[in-house]
Amino acid sequence: MKYWFTTILSVISLVTYAQIGGNSTYEFLRIPNSARITSVGSSLITVRDADLNLAYHNPAALNPAMHRRVAFNQSVYMGGLTHGYLAYGHYIDKGKVPIMVHAGLQYISYGKFQNRDVTGAYTGETSAAEYAINLGAGYQVSKFLSVGANAKTILSYLGSSNSTGMAFDASAMYSDTAKNINLTVAFKNMGTQFSTYARNGNLEPLPFDLQIGFAHKLKYIPLRFSVIMHNLQQWGIVYDDPSNQDNQTLFIGNGGDEPDNSAVKVVDDIFRHFIFNAELLFGKKGKPEVFRLAAGYNHMRRSELGTTGVSDLAGFSFGCGIRIRQFQLDYGFGGYHFAGSGHHFSLSINLDEILNGAWKKG
């Protein structure tokens, strides 16, 4: 029992890049839900377009362009861990308050594990999985301001232990399409456990994350870049590993050569809160892009999971997406550790255009 439980925790730590030392439960809520999110460093709260998957992390991104869209997402990580997200969006314009709503199911499977007793004797197999049922809504307050909220019902099964809980997201987004500027603040994964894994156990905190992001699309170049700050509710998010004497510092692949300088440490601590990403967009002006390339850098993931003396892609990510009529296909690569990386695939379908016969027009 101890073997498979330890294995689960190890895999979760890699995928969620050991944020804040793993002091919360339901860490799977941090995992990118789509290939596009994976390709830009695990966060894209700064974009508001027709991509329904964006609403999982930023409900203020919900808008009528997502009406009657469905999204299918599947990722594969090291150790055979699989993760997926299914979603549907619908615009409700009846009544005095038109809103955009969405529903989704996030799931993660940790596979099967061998049970053994204290003597090491095999006693059978067990499995582990977690689910989050997501319901959310977004509202356009004014020309520039939109707000939104998500509610996630959580079910977690780790062998013979299980737990339930509820998480909430709330966000606000300022979008100036004339200046191609977006500014977002998001409060993610607020909530509580309803039941704990252990009988009469203490309630564990959820992986709350306060994020602020800024995005700007260049005027003459089809390039949009974003700067996102995460875990702003806590200054020190360094995982203190006593066995690691060669902590990597800012953008340095192989640590150990930097002086023990408090100023260097402060700068490194600051940048652990930052994610940088960019998307190169191809398509006709004024219309949704037909092809995009994306790349991102997550400094915290690089610092926590990069290996001293080894050149790897921990912290770096990239991907691409193509739209063919009413179908959007995306691929995302996320570098976690030299021992393995994550691959993400997404398919989004515009049912509204298909049902209205727009596919016949091309």
C-alpha positions as CSV (number, residue, x, y, z in Angstrom):
1,M,0.0,0.0,0.0
2,K,2.8,2.4,0.9
3,Y,4.5,1.7,-2.4
4,W,1.7,2.7,-4.7
5,F,0.7,5.7,-2.6
6,T,4.3,7.0,-2.7
7,T,4.4,6.5,-6.5
8,I,1.2,8.6,-6.9
9,L,2.6,11.4,-4.9
10,S,5.8,11.4,-6.9
11,V,4.1,11.6,-10.2
12,I,1.8,14.4,-9.1
13,S,4.8,16.4,-7.9
14,L,6.4,16.1,-11.3
15,V,3.3,17.1,-13.2
16,T,2.5,20.0,-10.9
17,Y,6.2,21.0,-10.7
18,A,6.3,20.8,-7.0
19,Q,4.6,24.1,-6.4
20,I,5.0,25.4,-2.8
21,G,6.3,22.0,-1.7
22,G,2.9,20.2,-2.2
23,N,1.2,21.7,0.8
24,S,-2.3,21.2,-0.6
25,T,-4.6,18.4,-1.8
26,Y,-6.2,17.9,-5.2
27,E,-3.1,19.1,-7.0
28,F,-4.4,17.7,-10.3
29,L,-6.5,21.0,-10.5
30,R,-3.2,22.7,-11.5
31,I,-2.6,20.5,-14.5
32,P,-3.1,22.2,-17.9
33,N,-6.4,21.2,-19.3
34,S,-5.5,21.6,-23.0
35,A,-2.7,21.4,-25.5
36,R,-2.7,25.1,-26.0
37,I,-2.3,25.8,-22.2
38,T,0.5,23.2,-22.1
39,S,2.4,24.8,-24.9
40,V,2.5,28.2,-23.2
41,G,3.9,27.2,-19.9
42,S,0.7,26.0,-18.1
43,S,-1.2,29.3,-17.9
44,L,-3.0,31.5,-20.5
45,I,-5.5,33.7,-18.5
46,T,-4.6,36.6,-20.7
47,V,-6.4,35.6,-23.9
48,R,-10.1,35.8,-24.8
49,D,-11.0,34.2,-28.1
50,A,-13.1,31.3,-29.4
51,D,-11.1,28.6,-27.5
52,L,-13.5,27.1,-25.0
53,N,-10.7,25.5,-23.0
54,L,-9.5,28.9,-21.8
55,A,-12.5,29.1,-19.5
56,Y,-11.4,26.3,-17.2
57,H,-8.7,28.5,-15.8
58,N,-10.2,31.9,-16.5
59,P,-14.1,32.0,-16.6
60,A,-14.0,35.7,-17.5
61,A,-12.7,34.6,-20.9
62,L,-16.2,33.1,-21.7
63,N,-17.7,34.9,-24.7
64,P,-20.4,34.3,-27.4
65,A,-17.7,33.0,-29.9
66,M,-17.6,29.8,-27.8
67,H,-21.3,29.2,-28.4
68,R,-22.0,25.5,-29.1
69,R,-18.4,24.4,-29.1
70,V,-17.2,21.1,-27.8
71,A,-13.6,20.4,-26.7
72,F,-11.8,17.1,-26.3
73,N,-8.4,17.0,-24.6
74,Q,-6.1,14.2,-23.7
75,S,-2.5,14.2,-22.3
76,V,0.0,11.6,-21.6
77,Y,2.7,12.0,-18.9
78,M,5.6,9.9,-17.7
79,G,4.8,6.8,-15.7
80,G,1.7,6.0,-17.8
81,L,-0.3,8.8,-16.1
82,T,-3.2,10.0,-18.4
83,H,-5.3,13.2,-18.0
84,G,-8.2,14.5,-20.0
85,Y,-10.8,17.3,-20.2
86,L,-14.1,17.4,-22.0
87,A,-16.2,20.6,-22.3
88,Y,-19.2,22.2,-23.9
89,G,-20.1,25.9,-24.1
90,H,-23.5,27.6,-24.7
91,Y,-24.5,31.3,-25.0
92,I,-27.8,32.2,-23.3
93,D,-29.1,35.6,-24.6
94,K,-32.6,35.3,-23.4
95,G,-33.6,37.6,-20.5
96,K,-32.1,40.8,-19.2
97,V,-28.7,39.3,-18.4
98,P,-27.1,37.4,-21.3
99,I,-24.4,35.0,-20.1
100,M,-22.0,32.5,-21.6
101,V,-22.0,29.2,-19.7
102,H,-19.8,26.1,-20.0
103,A,-19.7,22.6,-18.4
104,G,-16.7,20.3,-18.3
105,L,-15.3,17.1,-16.9
106,Q,-11.6,16.8,-15.9
107,Y,-10.2,13.4,-15.1
108,I,-6.8,11.9,-14.3
109,S,-5.9,8.3,-14.0
110,Y,-2.8,7.1,-12.1
111,G,-3.1,3.6,-13.4
112,K,-3.0,0.3,-11.4
113,F,-0.7,-0.4,-8.5
114,Q,0.3,-3.6,-6.6
115,N,-0.7,-3.9,-3.0
116,R,1.7,-5.5,-0.6
117,D,1.6,-6.2,3.1
118,V,4.3,-5.4,5.6
119,T,6.2,-8.6,4.6
120,G,6.2,-7.6,0.9
121,A,3.7,-10.3,-0.1
122,Y,1.5,-9.4,-3.0
123,T,-2.1,-8.9,-2.0
124,G,-3.7,-7.7,-5.2
125,E,-4.1,-4.6,-7.3
126,T,-5.7,-1.2,-6.8
127,S,-6.3,1.8,-8.9
128,A,-6.4,5.6,-8.4
129,A,-8.2,8.4,-10.2
130,E,-9.5,11.9,-9.6
131,Y,-12.4,13.8,-11.2
132,A,-13.6,17.4,-11.3
133,I,-17.0,18.4,-12.7
134,N,-16.8,22.0,-13.7
135,L,-19.7,24.4,-14.2
136,G,-19.1,28.1,-15.0
137,A,-20.5,31.3,-16.4
138,G,-19.2,34.6,-17.8
139,Y,-20.8,38.0,-18.2
140,Q,-19.8,41.0,-20.2
141,V,-20.1,43.9,-17.8
142,S,-19.1,46.7,-20.2
143,K,-17.3,47.2,-23.5
144,F,-13.9,46.5,-21.8
145,L,-14.7,44.5,-18.7
146,S,-15.9,40.9,-18.3
147,V,-16.2,38.7,-15.2
148,G,-16.7,35.0,-14.6
149,A,-16.9,32.2,-12.1
150,N,-16.4,28.4,-12.0
151,A,-17.6,25.8,-9.5
152,K,-15.8,22.4,-9.5
153,T,-17.1,19.4,-7.7
154,I,-14.2,17.1,-6.8
155,L,-14.1,13.3,-6.4
156,S,-10.8,11.6,-5.5
157,Y,-10.2,7.9,-5.3
158,L,-6.8,6.7,-4.2
159,G,-7.1,3.0,-3.7
160,S,-9.2,2.3,-0.7
161,S,-9.1,6.0,0.4
162,N,-11.4,8.6,-1.1
163,S,-12.2,12.3,-0.7
164,T,-14.7,14.9,-1.9
165,G,-14.5,18.6,-2.1
166,M,-15.5,21.8,-3.9
167,A,-13.4,24.5,-5.6
168,F,-14.3,27.9,-7.0
169,D,-12.7,30.2,-9.5
170,A,-13.4,33.9,-10.0
171,S,-11.8,36.2,-12.5
172,A,-12.1,39.6,-14.1
173,M,-10.6,40.6,-17.5
174,Y,-10.0,44.0,-19.1
175,S,-9.8,43.8,-22.9
176,D,-9.1,46.7,-25.2
177,T,-9.3,45.3,-28.8
178,A,-8.3,48.6,-30.3
179,K,-5.0,48.6,-28.4
180,N,-4.6,44.8,-28.4
181,I,-4.2,44.8,-24.6
182,N,-5.6,42.3,-22.1
183,L,-5.3,42.4,-18.3
184,T,-6.6,39.7,-16.1
185,V,-6.8,38.8,-12.4
186,A,-7.9,35.3,-11.4
187,F,-8.5,33.7,-8.0
188,K,-8.2,30.0,-8.7
189,N,-9.1,26.9,-6.6
190,M,-10.7,28.5,-3.6
191,G,-12.7,26.0,-1.6
192,T,-12.6,23.1,0.8
193,Q,-12.7,19.4,1.3
194,F,-16.0,17.9,2.3
195,S,-14.5,14.5,3.3
196,T,-10.9,13.5,4.0
197,Y,-8.9,10.5,2.9
198,A,-8.5,9.3,6.5
199,R,-11.4,8.8,8.8
200,N,-11.7,11.8,11.2
201,G,-8.7,13.4,9.4
202,N,-8.0,17.1,9.3
203,L,-9.3,19.0,6.3
204,E,-6.5,19.9,3.9
205,P,-6.2,23.2,2.0
206,L,-6.9,23.3,-1.8
207,P,-4.2,24.6,-4.2
208,F,-5.3,28.2,-4.2
209,D,-3.6,30.4,-6.8
210,L,-3.8,34.1,-7.3
211,Q,-2.7,35.1,-10.8
212,I,-2.4,38.3,-12.6
213,G,-1.6,38.4,-16.3
214,F,-0.9,40.9,-19.1
215,A,-1.0,40.3,-22.9
216,H,-0.3,42.5,-25.9
217,K,-0.6,41.7,-29.5
218,L,1.8,43.6,-31.7
219,K,0.4,45.9,-34.4
220,Y,2.4,45.0,-37.4
221,I,3.6,41.5,-36.5
222,P,1.1,38.7,-35.8
223,L,2.7,38.0,-32.4
224,R,1.0,38.1,-29.0
225,F,3.1,37.8,-25.9
226,S,1.9,37.3,-22.3
227,V,3.5,37.8,-18.9
228,I,1.6,35.9,-16.1
229,M,2.4,36.0,-12.4
230,H,1.2,33.1,-10.3
231,N,0.9,32.2,-6.6
232,L,1.0,35.8,-5.7
233,Q,-0.8,35.0,-2.4
234,Q,2.6,33.8,-1.1
235,W,6.0,35.3,-1.5
236,G,8.2,32.3,-0.8
237,I,7.4,29.4,-3.1
238,V,10.8,27.8,-3.2
239,Y,10.8,24.1,-2.5
240,D,13.4,23.6,0.2
241,D,15.3,20.5,-0.7
242,P,18.2,19.9,1.8
243,S,19.8,17.4,-0.6
244,N,20.1,20.0,-3.4
245,Q,23.1,22.1,-2.7
246,D,23.3,23.4,-6.3
247,N,20.0,25.3,-6.6
248,Q,19.5,26.7,-10.1
249,T,19.1,30.4,-10.3
250,L,17.5,32.7,-12.8
251,F,17.7,31.2,-16.3
252,I,20.8,29.3,-15.5
253,G,20.6,25.7,-16.7
254,N,23.4,24.2,-14.5
255,G,23.4,25.7,-11.1
256,G,26.2,25.8,-8.5
257,D,28.4,28.5,-10.0
258,E,26.4,31.5,-8.7
259,P,27.7,33.3,-5.6
260,D,25.7,33.1,-2.4
261,N,24.3,36.6,-2.9
262,S,21.1,37.7,-1.3
263,A,20.3,40.0,-4.2
264,V,20.5,37.1,-6.7
265,K,18.2,35.0,-4.4
266,V,15.7,37.8,-4.3
267,V,15.6,38.2,-8.0
268,D,15.3,34.4,-8.4
269,D,12.5,34.3,-5.9
270,I,10.6,37.0,-7.8
271,F,10.9,35.3,-11.2
272,R,9.7,32.0,-9.8
273,H,6.3,33.7,-9.9
274,F,6.5,34.4,-13.6
275,I,5.5,32.6,-16.7
276,F,6.4,34.0,-20.1
277,N,4.8,32.9,-23.4
278,A,4.2,34.0,-26.9
279,E,1.9,32.9,-29.8
280,L,2.6,33.6,-33.5
281,L,-0.7,33.8,-35.3
282,F,-1.3,33.2,-39.0
283,G,-4.6,34.1,-40.8
284,K,-6.6,36.9,-42.4
285,K,-6.8,40.2,-40.6
286,G,-10.0,40.5,-38.5
287,K,-10.7,36.7,-38.6
288,P,-9.7,33.8,-36.3
289,E,-6.2,32.5,-37.1
290,V,-5.9,29.3,-39.1
291,F,-2.5,28.4,-37.7
292,R,-0.5,29.3,-34.7
293,L,2.9,28.5,-33.1
294,A,3.3,28.8,-29.3
295,A,6.2,28.7,-26.8
296,G,6.5,29.3,-23.1
297,Y,8.9,29.4,-20.2
298,N,7.9,28.6,-16.6
299,H,10.8,29.6,-14.3
300,M,9.5,27.8,-11.2
301,R,9.2,24.5,-13.1
302,R,12.8,25.0,-14.5
303,S,14.2,25.8,-11.0
304,E,12.4,23.0,-9.2
305,L,12.7,20.2,-11.8
306,G,15.8,21.1,-13.9
307,T,18.7,18.7,-13.2
308,T,22.1,20.1,-12.3
309,G,24.7,19.1,-14.9
310,V,22.1,17.9,-17.4
311,S,20.8,19.8,-20.4
312,D,17.1,19.2,-20.4
313,L,13.9,21.1,-21.4
314,A,12.4,21.4,-17.9
315,G,10.4,24.6,-17.7
316,F,10.2,25.1,-21.5
317,S,7.2,24.3,-23.6
318,F,6.0,24.7,-27.2
319,G,3.2,23.7,-29.5
320,C,1.1,24.4,-32.5
321,G,-2.5,24.6,-33.6
322,I,-4.4,24.5,-37.0
323,R,-8.0,25.2,-37.8
324,I,-9.6,23.3,-40.7
325,R,-13.1,24.6,-41.3
326,Q,-15.0,23.9,-38.1
327,F,-12.3,21.8,-36.5
328,Q,-9.4,23.0,-34.4
329,L,-6.5,20.7,-33.7
330,D,-3.7,21.5,-31.2
331,Y,-0.6,19.8,-29.9
332,G,1.4,20.9,-26.8
333,F,4.7,19.7,-25.4
334,G,5.6,20.4,-21.8
335,G,9.1,19.8,-20.4
336,Y,9.1,18.6,-16.8
337,H,12.2,16.6,-16.2
338,F,15.0,14.9,-18.2
339,A,13.3,11.6,-17.2
340,G,10.1,12.5,-19.1
341,S,7.9,15.1,-20.5
342,G,4.2,15.7,-21.2
343,H,2.4,15.5,-24.6
344,H,-1.0,17.1,-25.0
345,F,-3.6,16.7,-27.8
346,S,-6.8,18.7,-28.3
347,L,-9.7,18.7,-30.7
348,S,-12.3,21.5,-30.7
349,I,-15.4,21.4,-32.9
350,N,-17.7,24.4,-33.8
351,L,-21.1,22.6,-33.6
352,D,-22.9,25.9,-34.1
353,E,-21.5,26.4,-37.7
354,I,-22.0,22.7,-38.5
355,L,-25.6,22.7,-37.4
356,N,-26.3,25.9,-39.2
357,G,-24.8,24.5,-42.4
358,A,-21.8,26.9,-42.5
359,W,-19.5,23.9,-43.3
360,K,-21.1,23.8,-46.8
361,K,-19.9,27.3,-47.5
362,G,-16.3,26.5,-46.5
